[in-house]
Amino acid sequence: MLQVNFLRQNRELAKAKLAIKHFGQPELVDTAIALDDERKQLQASFDDTQSKLNAASKEIGGLMAKGEKDKAEALKNEVAEWKKQLDPLKVKMAEVETSLHNTMVQFPNLPHDIVPLGKTPEENVLVKEAGAKPNLHKEAVPHWDLIKKYNLVDFETGAKITGSGFPLYIGKGAKFQRVLAQYFLDFNTAAGYTEYLPPFMVNEASAFATGQLPDKEGQMYHATADNFYLIPTAEVPVTNIFRDTILKESDLPIKMTAYSPCFRREAGSFGKEVRGLNRVHQFEKVEIIQIVPPEKSDDVLNEMVTHVENLLISLGLPYRILKLCGGDMGFASAITYDFEVYSAAQQMWLEVSSVSNFQAYQTYRMKCRYKDAEGKTQFTHSLNGSSLALPRIFAAIVENYQTESGIALPKVLQPYFGAENLV
């Protein structure tokens, strides 16, 4: 969440940065500053009245001790009037503070200086493209045909059990999911990330802390009886491990990885781009998260991008890295790099990872701070990335590694699966 003092000191810069994200209410910057002015005025009136009360209370005691009861009684009457003023001031202060809070939570994070201009995915900037696109045999088919042919995933039964977009993995398909998750976790822990297995539902405070609320209510599944939310990514519960925490500088960086199912109500158009595993409402993902000092976050972002790139290289998948333009970035992100892998049978790129630096946007919301070498308390920065999302990796591997007689496996996965071929 942005801080009102930043808006006050950088009013026009904030509006210009918000415009890069195509935020449609720049006038809220002025509204927030005006509400903060009103809050300060009310606080000053309250403090002044309280100060008079405190001084009068002492004076009344002195007058009574001197036997000047009439003066004491007159002063008591004044005190009674001042006390009457305090309650309305408290009510008004609470109203203004609520209005200010409700205004501030509407602001997305401001984009990093190197975020490109643009509004649509077509305006994202290609950073790198690497890996050879496979030449498939003439009878090659998309993954939705392959998983049906080899009985790896059953969408119809999943829809019967739950609904559309909830796949049922079967036999070798289920095992392959498990293998992918295990390999991703091992790859991450070998790089110094500590593994966590978090709760798969979070409370409202956790969803607010990482920026899901009040931005993404419609995209999350909500268990209304308990007011819990099914997580859209492990980023939410894992980052919240350090909510309301003051860390030591020696604790940083904190590197975490976690596997979890993910639940998203996102609706997509019908067509090739959302067929099969391209878009589902329940899927599995392995996430990496870091909590770092502010001055290190840019370097750590580059480190995490390289980490995800190396993971894709190990799978032998053609990939590309995109720097997202302001209009295509997430609500809480200051800068995001997307990874896409090439699906040879579909002849299209599939997003499999987003690596983002949130700077202090999340940590300010969740009050995650640390004491630096001088003993000063300041907010950490948070970053996260998919490492990796399983459904489209599953799809890309079965498509790109298909042969006339079956589906081969990347060499790094063969020891995990116990065979050279998936089928």
SESE-298873 format. One line per field, with one value per residue (C-alpha): residue number from 1; residue in one letter; z, x, y. Coordinates in steps of 0.05 Angstrom, whole numbers, plus 5000, padded with zeros to 4 digits. Each point is the difference from the previous one (the first is absolute). Example, Ala and Ser with C-alpha at 12.3 -4.5 7.8 and 13.67 -1.06 7.14 Angstrom:
BEGIN
num	[1;2] $
residu	[A;S] $
zz	[5156;4987] $
xx	[5246;5027] $
yy	[4910;5069] $
//
This chain:
BEGIN
num	[1;2;3;4;5;6;7;8;9;10;11;12;13;14;15;16;17;18;19;20;21;22;23;24;25;26;27;28;29;30;31;32;33;34;35;36;37;38;39;40;41;42;43;44;45;46;47;48;49;50;51;52;53;54;55;56;57;58;59;60;61;62;63;64;65;66;67;68;69;70;71;72;73;74;75;76;77;78;79;80;81;82;83;84;85;86;87;88;89;90;91;92;93;94;95;96;97;98;99;100;101;102;103;104;105;106;107;108;109;110;111;112;113;114;115;116;117;118;119;120;121;122;123;124;125;126;127;128;129;130;131;132;133;134;135;136;137;138;139;140;141;142;143;144;145;146;147;148;149;150;151;152;153;154;155;156;157;158;159;160;161;162;163;164;165;166;167;168;169;170;171;172;173;174;175;176;177;178;179;180;181;182;183;184;185;186;187;188;189;190;191;192;193;194;195;196;197;198;199;200;201;202;203;204;205;206;207;208;209;210;211;212;213;214;215;216;217;218;219;220;221;222;223;224;225;226;227;228;229;230;231;232;233;234;235;236;237;238;239;240;241;242;243;244;245;246;247;248;249;250;251;252;253;254;255;256;257;258;259;260;261;262;263;264;265;266;267;268;269;270;271;272;273;274;275;276;277;278;279;280;281;282;283;284;285;286;287;288;289;290;291;292;293;294;295;296;297;298;299;300;301;302;303;304;305;306;307;308;309;310;311;312;313;314;315;316;317;318;319;320;321;322;323;324;325;326;327;328;329;330;331;332;333;334;335;336;337;338;339;340;341;342;343;344;345;346;347;348;349;350;351;352;353;354;355;356;357;358;359;360;361;362;363;364;365;366;367;368;369;370;371;372;373;374;375;376;377;378;379;380;381;382;383;384;385;386;387;388;389;390;391;392;393;394;395;396;397;398;399;400;401;402;403;404;405;406;407;408;409;410;411;412;413;414;415;416;417;418;419;420;421;422;423] $
residu	[M;L;Q;V;N;F;L;R;Q;N;R;E;L;A;K;A;K;L;A;I;K;H;F;G;Q;P;E;L;V;D;T;A;I;A;L;D;D;E;R;K;Q;L;Q;A;S;F;D;D;T;Q;S;K;L;N;A;A;S;K;E;I;G;G;L;M;A;K;G;E;K;D;K;A;E;A;L;K;N;E;V;A;E;W;K;K;Q;L;D;P;L;K;V;K;M;A;E;V;E;T;S;L;H;N;T;M;V;Q;F;P;N;L;P;H;D;I;V;P;L;G;K;T;P;E;E;N;V;L;V;K;E;A;G;A;K;P;N;L;H;K;E;A;V;P;H;W;D;L;I;K;K;Y;N;L;V;D;F;E;T;G;A;K;I;T;G;S;G;F;P;L;Y;I;G;K;G;A;K;F;Q;R;V;L;A;Q;Y;F;L;D;F;N;T;A;A;G;Y;T;E;Y;L;P;P;F;M;V;N;E;A;S;A;F;A;T;G;Q;L;P;D;K;E;G;Q;M;Y;H;A;T;A;D;N;F;Y;L;I;P;T;A;E;V;P;V;T;N;I;F;R;D;T;I;L;K;E;S;D;L;P;I;K;M;T;A;Y;S;P;C;F;R;R;E;A;G;S;F;G;K;E;V;R;G;L;N;R;V;H;Q;F;E;K;V;E;I;I;Q;I;V;P;P;E;K;S;D;D;V;L;N;E;M;V;T;H;V;E;N;L;L;I;S;L;G;L;P;Y;R;I;L;K;L;C;G;G;D;M;G;F;A;S;A;I;T;Y;D;F;E;V;Y;S;A;A;Q;Q;M;W;L;E;V;S;S;V;S;N;F;Q;A;Y;Q;T;Y;R;M;K;C;R;Y;K;D;A;E;G;K;T;Q;F;T;H;S;L;N;G;S;S;L;A;L;P;R;I;F;A;A;I;V;E;N;Y;Q;T;E;S;G;I;A;L;P;K;V;L;Q;P;Y;F;G;A;E;N;L;V] $
zz	[5000;4984;5057;5003;5017;4934;4963;5036;4983;4928;4979;4925;4996;5032;4949;4942;5027;5010;4928;4976;5034;4968;5068;4985;5062;5006;5039;5059;5012;5017;5039;5043;5015;5018;5047;5032;5010;5033;5044;5023;5016;5041;5036;5017;5027;5041;5028;5016;5037;5036;5021;5029;5038;5030;5020;5030;5040;5033;5012;5032;5051;5017;5008;5045;5043;5007;5019;4938;4988;4956;4951;5001;4985;4943;4970;5009;4957;4946;5004;4991;4937;4972;5014;4959;4941;5003;4981;4936;4981;5011;4956;4945;5003;4992;4940;4966;5014;4971;4938;4992;5007;4950;4951;5009;4988;4931;4975;4964;5011;4960;4942;5001;4958;4948;4988;4927;4978;4973;5016;4969;4999;4928;5027;5047;4984;4978;5042;4975;4960;5003;4988;4936;4980;4987;4932;5015;4958;4950;5046;5060;5038;5057;5072;5008;4949;5030;5071;4975;4957;5057;5056;5038;5017;5001;4993;4994;5066;5034;4975;5028;5068;5005;4937;4936;5010;5054;4968;5026;4991;4992;5005;4966;4993;5076;5010;4950;5040;5063;4964;4973;5069;5033;4947;5005;5076;4998;4949;5045;5066;4966;4987;5074;5005;5063;4985;5032;4995;5016;5015;4936;5027;5029;5041;4977;5033;4961;4934;5013;5018;4933;4959;4982;5037;4983;4928;4985;5039;4936;4982;5066;5027;5066;5057;5028;5063;5028;4957;4972;4929;4960;4979;4928;5011;5056;4999;5044;5061;4996;4996;5060;5043;5015;5010;5062;5008;5013;4973;5011;4941;5009;4987;4928;4946;5017;4943;4999;4953;5004;4961;5002;4961;4974;4991;4953;4976;4939;4940;4931;4930;4963;4949;4989;5051;5058;4978;5041;5053;4972;5051;5059;5066;5043;4985;5036;5004;5034;5023;5021;5047;5028;5055;4992;5019;4954;4968;4979;4967;4929;5001;5032;4945;4948;5040;5003;4925;4987;5047;4963;4933;5021;5022;4931;4966;5041;4972;4929;4983;4952;5040;4998;5053;4997;5040;5013;4981;5052;4977;5002;5069;5064;5052;5052;4954;4987;4944;4970;4952;4968;4974;4943;4970;4928;4990;4933;4987;5014;4968;5055;5061;5069;5063;5054;5049;5024;5041;5036;5047;5045;5035;5065;4975;5034;5059;5019;5000;5042;5044;4984;5023;5020;5041;4958;5024;5031;5039;4956;4985;4927;4953;4963;4926;4976;4935;4972;4938;4973;4998;4966;4985;4983;4950;4941;5014;4999;4934;4968;5020;4974;4935;4987;5021;4964;4951;4951;5054;5064;5043;5021;5063;5011;5026;5067;5013;4981;5068;5035;4957;4997;4924;4937;4974;5030;4957] $
xx	[5000;5025;5015;4964;5064;5029;4939;5006;5074;4993;4930;5013;5051;4949;4947;5049;5019;4927;4987;5052;4957;4938;4969;4934;4993;5060;4957;5004;5070;4972;4944;5048;5043;4938;4975;5068;4999;4932;5025;5059;4956;4952;5059;5028;4932;4994;5070;4990;4934;5032;5058;4952;4965;5064;5024;4931;4998;5066;4977;4935;5039;5042;4940;4965;5063;5000;4927;4979;4939;4962;5057;5008;4926;5002;5059;4964;4943;5050;5030;4931;4990;5068;4984;4936;5043;5045;4949;4976;5073;5015;4940;5020;5073;4979;4956;5056;5051;4953;4989;5075;5013;4945;5031;5072;4983;4974;5069;5040;5075;5039;5040;5076;5037;5018;4928;4983;4939;4941;4931;4993;5040;5020;5040;5043;5074;5037;5062;5026;4981;5039;4996;4986;4928;4990;4982;4942;4979;4943;4949;5015;4939;4987;5003;4925;5000;5062;4974;4936;5036;5045;4948;5043;4947;4924;4965;4930;5003;5032;4941;4952;5034;5007;4991;5033;5074;5013;5042;5006;5071;5004;5056;5063;4969;4992;5071;5028;4968;5033;5067;4998;4984;5056;5051;4982;5005;5067;5026;4979;5026;5067;5004;4991;4924;4968;4939;4933;4933;4950;4925;4960;4949;5015;4962;4982;5060;5048;4964;5003;5073;5024;4952;4946;4949;4967;5023;4984;4938;4966;5058;5006;4956;4971;4979;4949;4981;5071;5020;5059;5027;5028;5069;5013;5075;5046;5028;4942;5008;5076;5013;4953;5045;5035;4939;5006;5073;5063;5060;5074;5043;5039;4935;4998;4994;4945;4991;4938;4969;4934;4956;4925;4936;4974;4927;4978;4930;5028;4954;5030;4973;4987;5052;5067;5036;4959;4991;5024;5051;5011;4952;4969;4969;5042;5073;5065;5059;5067;5017;5064;4996;5054;4999;5059;5029;4974;5068;5007;4932;5020;5059;4958;4948;5053;5025;4930;4989;5065;4979;4934;5036;5048;4942;4968;5067;5007;4932;5024;4941;5004;4983;4997;5003;4955;5003;4928;4975;4965;4930;5011;5032;4967;4969;5055;5061;5052;5032;4985;5035;4958;5027;4966;5016;4986;4947;5019;4935;4958;5052;4991;5035;4974;5014;5030;5031;4997;5057;4984;5030;4947;5050;4967;4928;4985;5046;4970;4931;5023;5048;5061;5060;5072;5052;5059;5072;4986;4941;4950;4935;4979;4957;5028;4986;4964;5007;4970;5000;4968;5051;4959;4925;4986;4942;5032;5068;4963;4968;5064;5040;4950;4992;5074;5025;4948;5025;4965;5001;4987;5025;5072;5023;5053;5064;4997;4931;5016;5031;4940;4950;5041;4996;5023;4929;4936;4962] $
yy	[5000;5070;5048;5067;5037;4976;5026;5067;5008;4973;5019;5009;4943;4953;5021;4989;4931;4980;5021;4949;4947;5032;5014;5034;5044;5046;5050;4951;5025;5069;4968;4960;5061;5042;4945;4996;5076;4994;4943;5041;5060;4957;4967;5069;5023;4936;5006;5074;4985;4941;5044;5052;4945;4973;5070;5017;4936;5018;5071;4977;4959;5061;5045;4951;4994;5076;5000;5038;4957;5050;5005;4925;4989;5051;4964;4933;5027;5019;4930;4970;5041;4979;4927;5007;5022;4939;4947;5034;5011;4925;4981;5048;4978;4927;5018;5038;4945;4948;5043;5010;4925;4983;5050;4976;4926;5018;5019;4947;4997;5051;4972;4996;5051;4948;4975;5012;5041;4962;4974;4931;4935;5016;5059;4958;5002;4938;4993;4934;4939;4935;4926;4962;4989;4925;4973;4953;4941;5007;4968;5043;5026;5051;4978;4994;4944;4967;4999;4969;4949;4977;5010;5050;5053;4994;5066;4971;4963;5060;5042;4948;5000;5076;5040;5024;5017;4948;4945;4929;4972;4925;4948;5025;5069;5005;4973;5050;5057;4975;4992;5071;5029;4960;5019;5074;4998;4965;5050;5057;4972;4985;5075;5017;5006;4970;4957;5014;4965;5055;5000;5002;5049;5068;5051;5070;5033;4955;5012;5075;4999;4972;5043;4949;5043;5045;4989;4927;4981;4974;4956;4962;4945;5024;4954;5048;4963;5009;5059;4962;5004;4942;5022;5021;4987;4978;5071;5022;4954;4996;5075;5008;4958;5065;5044;5044;4982;5041;4962;5009;5022;4935;4961;5027;4977;4950;4951;4955;4950;4964;4953;5011;4990;5067;5020;5055;5017;5038;4993;4995;5002;4936;4980;4967;5045;4972;4928;4941;5020;5070;5030;4963;5021;4953;4987;4986;5047;5006;5070;5036;5061;5045;5053;5046;5069;5056;5013;4927;4989;5019;4952;4945;5008;4988;4940;4970;5011;4963;4944;4989;5004;4945;4957;5006;4986;4936;4977;5011;5045;5060;5062;5075;5054;5061;5064;5020;5069;5043;4982;4924;4997;4975;5046;4991;4994;5053;4960;4932;4953;4946;4933;4965;4932;4981;4948;4968;4963;5062;5046;5051;5027;4980;5041;4956;5050;5072;5027;5065;5051;5031;5045;5024;4995;4934;5008;5067;4968;4942;5040;4958;5040;4992;5037;5022;5005;5069;4973;5036;4962;5000;4959;4940;4986;4937;4963;4936;4957;4937;4944;4973;4996;4927;4997;5036;4968;4933;5021;5025;4938;4949;5040;5015;4932;4958;4948;4954;4946;5038;5058;5007;5036;5053;4967;5035;4971;4928;4981;5029;4964;4935;4995;5035;5008;5025;4950] $
//
